[in-house]
Amino acid sequence: MSRRKQHAPAFKAKVAQEALKREATVSELASRFGVHPTTINQWKRALLDGASGVFQRGSRKAPVIDEDQIRDLHAKIGGLAVANSFLERKLKFWGGK
């Protein structure tokens, strides 16, 4: 069974820019680059939608920190540490390490 092709972002941008130039039809670009015409239209739309973000100040977004998720992960780490020490003690009882 074949997997889908994974295209590099640079390749996607190049194809979308060619589509925006309108020097060739989408069908011609599809045959030249080996990509489905619908995919080219999606990449072109994504390029147009994301273009405004290039000119925004501070375009890098700060990562969103989910405090509830951090609390849950810390609880899980604590539980695993307790289980690990318990199993380590039991392993010593049976002659390990």
C-alpha positions in Angstrom: 0.0 0.0 0.0 1.5 3.4 -1.0 1.7 6.3 1.3 0.8 9.9 0.5 3.7 12.1 -0.8 5.0 14.5 1.8 6.0 17.7 0.1 8.5 20.2 1.6 7.1 23.6 2.6 9.5 25.2 0.1 8.1 23.1 -2.7 4.5 24.0 -1.7 5.4 27.7 -1.7 7.0 27.5 -5.1 4.0 25.7 -6.7 1.6 28.2 -5.0 3.6 31.1 -6.3 3.6 29.7 -9.8 -0.2 29.4 -9.5 -0.5 33.0 -8.4 1.5 34.2 -11.4 -1.2 32.8 -13.7 1.3 32.2 -16.5 0.1 28.6 -16.7 -3.2 27.0 -15.9 -3.5 24.9 -12.7 -3.8 21.8 -14.9 -0.5 22.6 -16.6 1.2 23.2 -13.2 -0.3 19.9 -11.9 1.3 17.9 -14.7 4.6 19.8 -14.5 5.0 19.4 -10.7 3.2 16.0 -10.4 0.6 17.3 -8.0 -3.2 17.2 -8.2 -4.9 20.5 -9.2 -7.1 20.5 -6.1 -3.9 20.4 -4.0 -2.4 23.3 -5.9 -5.6 25.3 -5.2 -5.4 24.5 -1.5 -1.8 25.5 -1.3 -2.5 28.8 -3.2 -5.4 29.5 -0.8 -3.2 28.8 2.2 -0.5 31.1 0.8 -3.0 33.9 0.4 -4.5 33.4 3.8 -1.1 33.4 5.6 0.4 36.2 3.6 -1.0 38.9 5.9 0.8 37.3 8.9 4.2 38.1 7.3 3.6 41.9 7.7 2.4 41.8 11.3 4.6 43.0 14.1 5.7 40.2 16.4 4.4 37.5 14.0 5.8 34.8 16.3 3.1 33.7 18.6 3.9 33.0 22.2 3.2 29.3 23.0 -0.1 28.8 24.9 0.5 27.1 28.3 -2.4 24.9 29.5 -2.1 24.9 33.3 -4.5 22.0 33.7 -2.6 19.8 31.3 0.7 20.7 33.1 -0.9 19.8 36.5 -2.1 16.5 35.0 1.3 15.6 33.6 3.0 16.4 36.9 0.6 14.1 38.7 1.2 11.4 36.2 5.0 11.8 36.6 4.6 11.5 40.3 2.5 8.4 40.0 5.1 6.8 37.7 7.9 7.7 40.0 6.1 6.0 42.9 5.4 2.9 40.8 9.0 2.8 39.6 10.4 2.9 43.2 7.9 0.2 44.3 8.9 -2.1 41.4 12.6 -1.4 42.1 12.2 -2.5 45.7 10.3 -5.7 44.7 13.0 -6.5 42.1 15.7 -6.3 44.8 13.6 -8.7 46.9 13.6 -11.3 44.1 17.4 -11.0 43.7 17.7 -8.5 41.0 20.2 -5.6 40.9 
